[in-house]
Amino acid sequence: MSDDLYRETIVTEARHPQNYGPLEGADINQSYVNPSCGDSINVYVKLDSAKKKIIDLGWEGNGCVVSMASMSFLSAKVKGMSLEEVNQLTSDDLQRILGVEEITPSREKCMMMGLMAIQKAVSVDSSVK
């Protein structure tokens, strides 16, 4: 993807995020703050009755364009995924979702915030019955 198209896609996604806002009836509410920059994300996760799959996800956050766009794309991607699949997602997977070939280490932290929040949430929930 060209740099200009990448920037336009990321900025547009950050300005018009998918699944933004609290989720009524969420089974899990998990916050994550990037200690490097102070960006923050709060995720709301609704699980299926077996507590094995994400059926819905909402989120709120404050941060840079990369963290907000990444969380937006990710919020759509994880719906319908099993908790095991979500916990196996990596930085490389997020780069593919965003259409990014390379990312600086500081921006990688921003990109990973949402995934870290979701993975933390579903790891905590593995004990919920």
N, C-alpha and C positions, 0 to 999 in steps of 0.2 A: 504494500500500500504506500502511495506517495506520502511524503511528510505533510503536505498541505491537506490531503484528504484525511490522513490520520488525525491531524489536529482538528479539522472540522467535525469529524465523527465523534471524537472524544468530547469536544466542547459542547456539541449538540446534545449528546447523551447526558452530560453533567447538568446541563440547563433544563432538560426535560427527562428526568430519571424515571425508569420503570419501577413500579411497585413501591413508590415512595410514600411513607406514612405508616403510622401504627397499624397493626393488624388485630382486629377484634377477634377474640377467642384463641389467641396464640397460646401454644403450649410452653413456649420458651421465649424469654426476653433476655438478650445478652448484649452487653456493651463492650466496646474495645476502643482504646485510645492509643494512638501512635506516640510513644514517648519522645520520639525525635522531633516531631513538629507540632503535636497537639491536636492533629486531626482526630475526629471521633465518629464512631458509627454505633448505632444501636439497632440490632436486628430482632425481629419478631418472627418466630417460626411456628407453623402449624403442622403437626405430624398426622399421619394416618392412624387408624385405630390400633394397629399393631405397634406403633411407635418405631417403625422401621424406615419410613419414607417421608420426605418433605412434600406436603401437598400445597402449601402456600407460604409466602414469605413477604414481609414488609420490612421497611427500614427507614431510619432517619439518620442524618449525619451532617457534619460540618467539616469541610476540608477542601483540599485542592481539587482541581479538575480531574486529575488522574484517579484519586481515591473515590470520588463520587461517580465518575463514569464506570470505573471497574465494578463498584458495588452494584450499580444499575444493571449492567450486562449480566453480572453474576446472579443477581436476584431472579432474573428470568431463566437462566440456565439451570439452576438447582431444583426448580420445581419439578417434581416427579422423580427425582433422583433418590436412591437409597442413602441412608446415613453412611454406609460403607463407601459408596461411590463418592460422596461429598468429601469424606475424610481422605480420599486418595487423590483429590485434585491438587495440582502443583502450580508453581509459578509458570512453568512452560504452558500448562493448560490455559491459564489466564492470559498469557501473551497471545495465544491462538485466538481466544475469545475476543480480545481487543484488536487483533490484527496487527500486533506489534512484533517486529523481528528482534529488536534489541531494546533494552531498557537500562538506564543507569541504576546503580545500586540504591541511590536515594529514592528514585521514582519506583523502584521495585517494592520498597517498603510501603509506599502509598498504594500501589496496585494491589498488594497482598492484604491490606487491612480488612476488607470485607470478607475475604475467604477466611482469614484468621478468626474473625468474629463468629462466622457461621460454624466453622470447625470447632471452636471452643463451645459454642452453644449446643451442638449435637453431641459432643463428647460429654458435657455435663448431663445432657438428657439421657444418656445411655443407662443411667440408674433410675430414671422415671418409669413408673409402671402405669 
